[in-house]
Amino acid sequence: MRDISRRQAIIGLGAFASLALTACGSDGETPAKGGATAAGNKAGSMAGYGVGQQFKATEPLSFDVLYNNHSFYPNKPDWLFWSELTKRTNVTLKPVEVPLSDYEKKRSLLIASGDAPLIIPKTYHPQEEAFVSSGAILPVSDYFNLMPNFQDKVAKWQLQPELNSIMQTDGKIYLLPGLHENAWADYSFAVRTDILEKLKLEVPKTLDDFYTMLKAMKAEYPDLYPMTDRWSVPTPGGNLIKLIAQAYGSKGGWEYAHSTFDAAQGKFVYTGAMPQYKQAIEYLNKLVKEKLLDPESFTQQDEAAKQKFISGKSFVISSNAQSLINDYRTALTENVKDAKIVKIPVPIGPAGEYKFASRLENGVMISKKATENKNFVAMMQFIDWLWYSEAGMEFAKWGVEGTTFTKDSSGEYELAKDVDFVGLNPGAPKHLQKDFGFSNGVFAYGGPTKLLQSTFSDEEMEFQKVMNARKQWPVEPAAPLSEEEREQASMWETPLKDHVTQNTLKFILGERDLGEWDAYVKELEAKNSTQYINLVNTAYERFKKSHGG
């Protein structure tokens, strides 16, 4: 559903290699360095489990899993996903359902109360850091030796630099991230191309073009807002602010993080006070001020935004590949004759022609109490198979061969004729997500580029071709905080984030004059933004020194 900031590393591979590839044994006899022994909790595990092998517990097992219940494909107990997963692995997952809109809050409450399931997916770094100091979640890097497929992907795809970024100062990792072979971008804006044709405009390539497009739309339709946006609850301007901030070389919206590495200065700076962040705000303020952007874009529920777009009351909205098909195209063409839409390449800004993307995805936290479970080793093997093996990733994405898909001799996938997904079989009576539970965002993400792109339409492949021609935005260096530093930083983060969020909206909506920017920066300093960045830079220098940077 979303992507979010990951602080990535450009430090060498050595720092993480000893963790990621420690103890290649596969039977759970020997824990990875620094980990508590799991030798006594091997019930149900496979003695010879390894890369490319089907995991199947030696006895029926069940594990609770926190389940992010998506409104587009709400959970159904009779999904083929659940029954086939049990058939293949001898493991039954019991979903603890939480609505998508309330997932982060509910997850925090469950972890704090000690009632969280053992398996906690759909977690975006650095969200796991809030639970590290309390000891509520497992340092999963202690148990990478139980996960041969994970280790194999890390080594084969040379992912240690990215993984450095989520390592804590104790040298351990507390989140099992989804792993991509290559970085890819998905989120951008959907634009009514029939309106562009009417106005004799090209698809916008830059932020200036994007502004010019909205101005032309406004001139032709003065009573409408050309753009209204979604994905603003619970993060105001989640995708919109993110993309505009990226174009200026900063972070915002979903991707907001307190620190951003300034390569020119060779140090981290406070994101919410960056000149580039101010420039992004100025751009969005201009759109609102000139009535090119619906001011409700930053507060409205998704359904309201979608209704405005599909009813023809707006012409531009945030989108990803699935939303383009599932949320917009069919409904729009039913309401507006001859309407056409496309997901445009992300507009380029002053930062340059870059692709802002990571090879890490959201991932899985493991409850600390899992090590006390007699089936702990089997659970880790199961997680390794479902989220990191070739067979597990194919199953989670495509389903069951012969039922939901077929595969030809060259390995190309094709949906069953009676099944649709992202418009690949429009009009088919069944849906891969809604009726079967596959391509579910809780379980299906990451993986080889070929598998990732196997469900891409020709249209989406064209989008990817444009985005992949851009340079990759440089990976940020690691700056892991010590436990004491993390506790101190946690005390500062919430009031700082609240102040940035509130004033970002005020500046954008014109409720606070941008002439007060310097005063706003001083307010951040009064809330310890300088001390916060000093803490991060201290951690950065310490890590760099200790790892030969």
N, C-alpha and C positions, 0 to 999 in steps of 0.2 A: 504494500500500500504506500509505503513511503520510503524514502531514503533519508539519511541523516549524516551529520558530520562524523568522520573518522579521522583522528589525528594519526597520520601515516608517517612512516620512518624512511629516511634515506641513509640511515646508518647501515653499515655492512651486515652481511649475513651471519657472521660469527656469533653475535650476541644472542640470537635466538636459536641458532641451530642446535646447540646443546640441549635446549629445552624441547624443541619440536621433534627432534629425532632421537630422544633419549630412550634407551631400553627397548629394543625392537622386538623383544619377546612378545608372544601373542596369547599366552595362556593365563596371564594374570598372576603368575607365581612371584614375579619381582616387580615392585612398584617403581615408577620413575623417581629419579633423585628428588628427595625432599618430600615425597608423598607418604601418606599413611598406608600401611599395608592393606591390600584388598584380598590377600590370599585366603582368608577365612570366609569370604563372601562370594564364593564362586558358584553357588547353586544355580543350575540351569545354563551355565556358560559352556561354550565350545572350547575344547582343549586345543584344537589346531586351527582356530579361526585366523584367516589371513586375507591379504589383498585378493579381490576377485572371487572370494568364496561366499556362497549364500549362507548368511547367518540363520541358524534355526536353534532356538533354545532347546535344551535336552529335556525340558519339562514345561508344561504350560505356565506362562508367567503373565502378570498384568502390572502395568504402571500407570499412575495418574499423570496427565499432561495438561498444563495450562493451555487453554485453547482460545485463540483470538477469533471470535465468531464474526465472520464477514457478512454484512447484510445482503450482498449480491448472491452469495451461495451459503446461506445459513446451514449449520450442521444438521445432518440427518443420520440417525443411528443405523439405518439400513444401507448406507453408502457401500458400494463395492470396495472402496478404499479400506474401510475398517475390516471387513471380513477377509479380504484377500491378504491384507497385512498379517493378520493372525494366521492364515493358512500358510503363508510363506515363512514366517518367523517364529511361530508358536507363542507370539507375544500379543496380548490384547491391550490396546491403549484405551484408557478411560478419560475422556476429555472433561476437564473442569471448564465449562464455558463462561467466557467473559465477553460482553459486547465490544466490538472494535473501538467504539467511541470512549469506552471506559477502561480500556485494557491496561494502560500504564498505571493509573491510580489503583486499580484493583490488584494488580500484580504487586505493587509496593506494599499494600495493606496485608496481603497474604504472606509475603516474605517476612514483614515485620512481626506478624503475629505467630510465625512458625507454622502456619497452616498451608504453605505453598506446596504444590505437587513436586515430586522429585525432578521432573523434567519441565523446564520453563523456557519455551521457545520465544521467537519474535521479539528479541531484545537487541536494541541497537547500541553499539558502543557510542558514548561512554556511560550508558545507563547502568551498567553493571557496577560501576565504581561506587555507587551509593550504598551497595550492600557488602563491600569488601571488608571494611573495618569492623563490622559487626560479626563477621565470620559466618554470615547466613548462607553464603554460596561457596561452592567448592572451587579451589584452585585447580581447574581442570587440567592445566599443563602438567600437574603431577601424575596424571593418568593417561597421557598421550600414548604410552606403551600399550594400552589396551585398544588403541584405535589405529590399526594398520592402514586403513584407507585414507584417513585424515593425514597421517604421516606421509603416505605416498604422494598425495596431492601437494602438500607443502614442499616436498623435495622436488617433484617433477616440474611444478610450476614456479619454483623459486619464490615462494611467498614469504620467506622470513622477514624481509624488510617491512612489508605491510604488517606482519604480526608483531613486530617490535612495538608498533604504535599502541597496541592494547595491553602490553606488558606493564605490570605494576612494578614499583621500585624493589619489591622483594624478589623480582625476577620471575614472577609467576603470572599466568594468564587465567582470568576468571570467566571468560566467555568463549564458547566454541562458535566461531563465526562461520557463516556460509562462505565458501571459497569459489571464486571465479577464475577460470583460466586466463581470461583477458578482461580488462576494464570495459564497461559498456554504459552508455547513457540511455535512459528511457523517458524521463519526464521532460516535457516541453509545453507548448501551447497548441491547442487545436484552433484552426482558423477557417472561417467560411470562405472557401475559394470561389464560390459563385459570386460573392460580394466583391472579391478582388477582381474578378473578370469584369464585372459591371463597371468598376471604377478604373479599369485598365491599370491595375497595380500588379507588380511581381510579388512573390512570396518574400517577406522581409528577411534580410540577412543580418542586419545590425540593429542595435537598439535605436539608432536614429531612424532606420527604415521602419522599425516597429512603431515608433511615435508618429511618423509620417502616415503610415497606414491607418492608425487610429484616428488621426486628424481628418483624413479623407472620409472615413466612415462616418464620423461625427457630422461633417459638413453635409453629407448626403442624407443622414438620418438624425437631425438635430434633437429629436425628442427622445432618443435612446442613448444609453451608455454603450459604446462599441464593445467594451470588455466588462464582463463580470467574472468573478473568480470563486473557486471552491477550495477545499482542503485547508480551511482556516480554523477548524475546531478539532483538537484543542490548541493548535499552534497557529496564531494569526498569520495569514499570508504564507502558509507553510511552503508551498512550491513557488509562488510568485516572488516573494522576497528572496528566497534561496537563489533562484535563477538570476535575478537582477543583481544581487550582491556578488555572485560569482563573476558576472560580466565585468564588475569593477575590481575584482581580485580580493573580495572579502567573503564573509559567511553570514547568512541570515536565514530566517524562517526555520524550516526543518533542520537545516544544517548549522544553525547558530551554535557556536562554541565560544567560550570566553576568550580563548587565546587563538591567535593566528600568527603563523610564522612569516616574518618580513625578511625575505632573502636579502634585500638591499642592506638592511641593518644587521643581519645575522643574528636576530633574536626574535622572541615572541612579543607581540603587542596586544593590547586589549581590544578585542574585535569591535565592541560597541562604541569605541571612541576613534576608530580608524578614519582617516580622511576618505578612504574608499567606501566605508560603510555610510558615511555622510552623503557621498555622491549617489549611492544607490537610493537612499531616502529622498534626496532631491529629485531624482528622476521619477520616482513613484508619486511624490508630492505634485509634480508637474502634471502627471496623468490625471490625478484626482482633481486638481485645481481647474483644469481645462475640461473637466467632465468627460474625459475619455475612459476613465476607469470608475466603475461603480464603487462608491465608498463602502457599501455593505460587503464588498469582497473580502474584507478582513475579519468579519464577524459572523457572516451568515452560515447556516447549515448547508451541507452539500446539496440536499434536495432542492432548496430554493435556488441555488446557483444553476443547477442542471435544468430546472424548469424554465428559467429565463433564457438559457441558451437554446434548448430544443424547441421552444415556442417561437424562436425568431426574434426575441427581444434583445439579444446581444449576439455578437459575432466572433468573440474570442474568449477562450477559457482554458485553464490548465488541463493538461491531459498526459496520459501515458498510453502505451499501445493498447492495453485492454480497455481503458475508459473510452478511447476513440470508437471502439466497436460496441462494447457492452452498454455504455451510458449515452452515447451521443448519436452515432450515425443512423441507426435504424429509427430511433424516436424522432430525430430531426426531420428525416425524409418523410415520415408519416405526417408531420405537422406542417412542413414548409415545402412546397412543390419546387423541384429542381435544385434543392439545397445540396451543396457539396462541401465536404470538410477534409482537411489534411492536418496531420501533426507536423508542424514546421521544425526544421533544425533549430536548436537553441540560438537565439539572437546573440551576436558577438558584440562585446563592449570594449571599453578601453584596455582591459587586461590582455586582450589579444585573442587570437584564434585557437582557443584551447578546448579540450574536452575535460570537464570536471567529473571524474568518476573514480571509483575505487574497485579493487578486486576483492574487497571484503564486503560481506553482506551482513544483514541482521543475523543473529545466532541464538544459541541455546545456553542458558545458565542451568547449573545443576545444584539442587539444594544440598547443603552441607550434610544433612541427615542421610543422604543417599549411601554414604560409606558404611552406615550401620545396617543397611539392608543386605540380607543374605544373598540377594540376586544382583549385587552391585556390578560385578564384572560382566555378567550377562547384559545388564542394562547399558553399559558403556559400549559393548560390542554391538548391541542393537542400534544404538544411536549412530555409531560409526557406519553401520550398513545402510540405514535409511537415509541419512543426510550426506554421506560422503562416498559410498560405493557407486560404481557405474550402474549396477543393477538397481540399487535403491533409488538413485536419482531419476533413472528412467521410469521406474514404477510410480514414484510420487508425481512425476510430470505427466506421463502419457497413460498410465493405467495398465490394463491387461491386454497383451497382444492377442488378437483374434476377437476381442470384445469391444475395446474402445479404440484400438489402432491396429494397423498392420505395418510391416517393415519389409522393404524389398531387398534384393540380393546385395545392393550397394549400401544398405543400412539407412536408407531414407525412410522417414516416418510418414504415415498417412492416417488421418483420422478415419474411423469407421464411418460409412456413408450416413448413418442415422445419428451421428454425434457432431455437435458444433462446438467450437471454441474459437474465440476472437475472430469470428466471421469466416473461418476456414471452410465451413459447410453451412452457409446461411440457409435458414429454413428447416434444418434438420430437427426432428422431434425431440431429441435428447441433447443435454449439455454436459460437457466433460466435468465442469465444476459443480453445477447445481444438482445433477442427477447421479453423479458417480463419486464426487469428492476429490478428484485428481486435479493437478495444477493448483493446489491449495497453498496459499502464501505461508501457511504455518510450516509446511513440509517441503515445498518445491521451490528451491532457489539455489543459486550457485551452480557450479558444475562446468563441464567442458563447453567451449564456445559452440561446437556443433550441436550439442543438446540444447543449449540456450536458444540458438537460432532456429531450432527445428520446428517451432511453432510460429515463426515470424512469417508474415505475409510478404509478398513482393514489395508492397508499399513500405512496410517496416524495414525491410532490407535496404531500401533506398535511403531511408532516414539514417540507418546505421552506417551506410557507406559514407555519407556526408560527415557524420560525427566522428567516424574512425579516421578520416583524413586529417583531423585536427591533432595538434600536439597534446600529449597528456600533461595536465597540470602537475607541477613538481610535487613529489611526495614530501610531506612535512616530517621533520625529525621528531624522534621520540623524546618525551620529557616526563617519565614516570615519577609520580610523587610518592614520598615515603608515607607510612601510615599516619605519622604526626602531621605531615604537610597536607595529606588528604583530609584529615579531620578539620584542620584549620580552613582549608579551601572550601569544604562543604558548608561551613558557617557563613562564608561570604557569597557563595554562588547563588543561592535563592534570592536574596535581596537585590543582588546585581542583575540577575536575569529578569526579575520582575520590573526593575527600573528601566532596563533596556527595552523590554517588550512594550511597556506602557508608553514610553516616550517615542519609540519608533512609530507607533500608531498615531500618537498625537502630532508628530512632525509630518507624517504622510498625509493625514487627514486635515492638516491645517489648523488643528486645535492648539498647537504650539508653534510659534514662529521660528523658522530655521535660524534667524538671527540670534537665538538663544542657545545655539549649539555649544559655545564655549562654557556657558553656565551649566549645561547638561553634563559636559565632560567633567567639570568640577564636582558635580553631584555624584558622579560615578567614583571619582577619587575619594570623596567623603565616605563612600560605601566600600572602600578598600580595593578599588580596581588596580591601583599601582602596586599595593602589597601582593595582590593576587598574581600579577604578572611577574613580579620579582620572584615569587615562589616557583612559578613555572620555569623561568629562565635559570634559576638555581638548579632545578631538577634537570633541565636540558644540558647545562654545562657539566653537571656531575655525570650524567649518562654518557655524554660525548667523551669525557676524559677517561671514564672507566672502560669504555669500549673502543678506544683508539680512534675516536672521531677527530 
